[in-house]
Amino acid sequence: MTVDDGGAGGELPAPADEPAGHPLTKQDFEALARFRFGIRRYLRFSEETVRRHGVTPQQYQLMLALKGFPGRDWAVVRELADRLQLRHHSVVELVDRAQGQGLVERAADPDDARAVRVVLTDRGEQLLGRLSALHRDELRRMDAALTLPRWQAGD
């Protein structure tokens, strides 16, 4: 498929994000809307819960990314930026604020003098444990609302 560029000298290639498969049915739209509603309900629960415990949603996500990092309980800022889908300088500011609250700390990497590890403090571990248990319980309650839509073969 090509797209007319409005007379600027030819046709442009079709965007890479063109949908594949058959057009969506009414049931498909309902399933997508139900799933999106479930995601938003969960995110709102998460935002309100973590704020009641004195941290921002971003600080909770930072702590979770550290504790849930594959194979270890620490990460460097570059890795956290990737996990959180944030820019490097935004993660540096986030780590600074979390460190100011005693949730994380920076530690020298014994294998690379240039690298700095970000690790949870005992306070951060305790708070993360409490918050994550509440999130797990909410996900259990929302199981049906967060079930992925089922698509027909070929869609």
C-alpha positions in Angstrom: 0.0 0.0 0.0 1.2 3.5 -0.7 0.0 6.9 0.4 -0.4 10.0 -1.8 1.8 12.7 -0.4 -0.6 15.4 -1.5 1.2 16.4 -4.7 4.7 16.8 -3.3 6.3 14.5 -5.9 5.1 10.9 -5.7 3.8 8.4 -3.3 5.1 7.6 0.2 5.4 4.1 1.5 2.6 2.9 3.8 3.2 3.4 7.5 4.8 0.5 9.3 2.0 0.4 11.8 -0.7 -0.6 9.4 -3.1 -3.2 10.9 -3.0 -6.7 9.6 -5.9 -9.1 9.3 -9.6 -8.6 9.1 -11.5 -5.4 10.2 -12.5 -5.5 13.9 -16.0 -6.6 14.9 -18.2 -5.1 17.5 -17.1 -7.9 19.9 -13.5 -7.0 19.2 -14.1 -3.4 20.1 -16.0 -4.5 23.3 -13.1 -6.8 24.3 -10.5 -4.1 23.7 -12.6 -1.6 25.6 -13.1 -4.0 28.5 -9.4 -4.8 28.6 -8.4 -1.1 28.5 -10.8 -0.3 31.2 -9.3 -3.1 33.4 -5.8 -1.7 32.8 -6.9 1.8 33.7 -8.7 0.5 36.9 -5.5 -1.3 37.9 -3.3 1.7 37.3 -5.6 3.9 39.3 -5.6 1.5 42.1 -1.8 1.4 42.0 -1.4 5.2 41.9 -3.8 5.7 44.8 -2.3 2.9 46.9 1.3 3.9 46.6 0.5 7.6 47.3 -1.3 6.6 50.5 2.0 4.9 51.5 4.0 8.1 50.9 5.7 7.3 47.5 5.0 8.3 43.9 4.0 5.7 41.3 7.4 6.3 39.6 9.2 5.5 42.9 7.2 2.3 43.2 8.0 1.3 39.7 11.7 2.0 40.4 11.7 -0.2 43.4 9.9 -2.9 41.6 12.3 -2.7 38.6 15.2 -3.1 41.0 13.8 -6.1 43.0 12.5 -7.7 39.8 15.6 -7.2 37.7 16.5 -10.6 36.1 19.2 -12.4 38.0 20.1 -9.8 40.6 18.6 -7.2 43.0 20.4 -4.1 41.6 20.8 -2.3 38.3 22.6 0.7 36.8 20.8 3.8 35.7 21.0 2.9 32.0 19.3 -0.4 32.7 16.6 1.3 34.8 16.0 3.8 32.1 15.3 0.9 29.7 13.1 -0.9 32.2 11.1 2.2 33.1 11.1 3.5 29.5 12.4 6.9 30.7 15.3 9.0 29.7 18.6 8.6 31.5 18.5 12.0 33.2 14.9 11.4 34.4 16.0 8.2 36.1 18.9 10.0 37.7 16.4 12.5 39.2 14.1 9.7 40.2 16.9 7.8 41.9 18.0 11.1 43.7 14.5 11.6 45.1 14.1 7.9 46.1 17.5 8.1 47.8 16.4 11.2 49.6 13.5 9.2 51.1 15.8 6.3 52.1 14.2 3.9 49.5 17.3 3.2 47.4 21.1 3.9 47.6 23.9 4.0 45.2 26.8 1.6 45.6 30.1 1.3 43.8 30.3 -1.6 41.4 33.1 -3.9 42.6 33.7 -5.1 39.0 33.6 -1.7 37.2 34.9 1.4 39.0 33.0 3.6 36.5 29.6 2.0 37.2 27.3 2.8 40.1 24.7 0.2 41.2 21.3 1.3 42.5 20.0 -1.0 45.2 17.0 -1.1 47.6 17.5 -0.1 51.2 16.0 -2.2 54.0 13.2 0.5 54.2 12.7 0.2 50.4 12.5 -3.6 50.6 9.9 -3.5 53.4 7.7 -0.9 51.6 8.0 -2.7 48.3 7.0 -6.0 49.9 3.9 -4.4 51.4 2.9 -2.5 48.2 3.5 -5.5 45.9 1.4 -7.8 48.1 -1.5 -5.3 47.8 -0.9 -5.2 44.0 -0.9 -8.9 43.8 -4.2 -9.1 45.8 -5.8 -6.5 43.5 -4.7 -8.4 40.4 -6.3 -11.6 41.8 -9.5 -9.7 42.3 -9.4 -8.3 38.8 -8.4 -11.5 37.0 -11.4 -11.6 34.7 -11.1 -7.9 33.8 -7.5 -8.3 32.7 -7.9 -11.4 30.6 -6.4 -10.8 27.2 -9.0 -10.6 24.4 -9.3 -13.7 22.2 -8.9 -13.1 18.5 -10.1 -15.3 15.6 -7.4 -17.2 13.7 -5.9 -15.0 11.0 -6.6 -11.7 12.7 
